[in-house]
Structure formats: structure tokens, C-alpha cells
Amino acid sequence: MNVLLYLIPIALFLGGLGLVGFIWSLRSGQYDDLEGAAWRILQDDDKPRP
């Protein structure tokens, strides 16, 4: 049972770290253009080599 004294704070810290990372990604615009990459891969803009 003593190991819970270590594991609970570590789990809370890692959960908070994940939450901070998620909030950072929201504020930095990581999720602004969700469909852009899906359409970009379909575009055939490769130029033929001479």
C-alpha cells in the first residue's frame, strides 16, 4: 500500500502534463485545418522529370 503514495502523485503529474500539452496544441493551432492534409495528399502536383 505504500507504493500508492508514490504512484498517485506520479499519475497526477503525468495526467497534468498531458493536459498542458493538449491545451498548448489547441492554442498553437494544431487542429485548425483538419481536412487540408487529406485533400493535399490527393493533389497531383508532381512535375514530370525531363
C-alpha positions in Angstrom: 0.0 0.0 0.0 2.9 2.3 0.5 3.6 2.2 -3.2 0.4 4.1 -3.8 1.9 7.1 -2.1 4.3 7.3 -5.0 2.1 6.1 -7.9 -0.8 8.5 -7.3 1.3 11.7 -7.4 3.2 10.4 -10.4 0.0 9.6 -12.3 -1.5 13.0 -11.4 1.7 14.7 -12.7 1.7 12.8 -15.9 -2.0 13.5 -16.5 -1.5 17.2 -15.9 1.5 17.1 -18.2 -0.7 15.6 -20.9 -3.4 18.2 -20.3 -0.9 21.0 -20.6 0.4 19.5 -23.9 -3.2 19.2 -25.2 -4.0 22.8 -24.3 -0.8 24.0 -25.9 -1.6 22.2 -29.1 -5.1 23.8 -29.2 -3.7 27.3 -28.7 -0.9 26.9 -31.2 -3.4 26.0 -34.0 -2.6 22.3 -34.5 -6.3 21.5 -35.1 -7.2 24.4 -37.3 -7.1 22.7 -40.7 -8.2 19.1 -40.2 -9.2 18.4 -43.8 -6.4 20.2 -45.5 -3.9 17.4 -45.2 -6.5 14.9 -46.5 -7.0 16.9 -49.7 -3.4 17.9 -50.1 -2.3 14.2 -50.4 -4.7 13.8 -53.3 -3.3 16.7 -55.4 -1.1 15.6 -58.2 1.4 18.5 -58.4 4.4 16.4 -59.2 6.2 17.8 -62.3 7.5 15.2 -64.7 11.2 15.0 -65.0 12.8 15.8 -68.4 
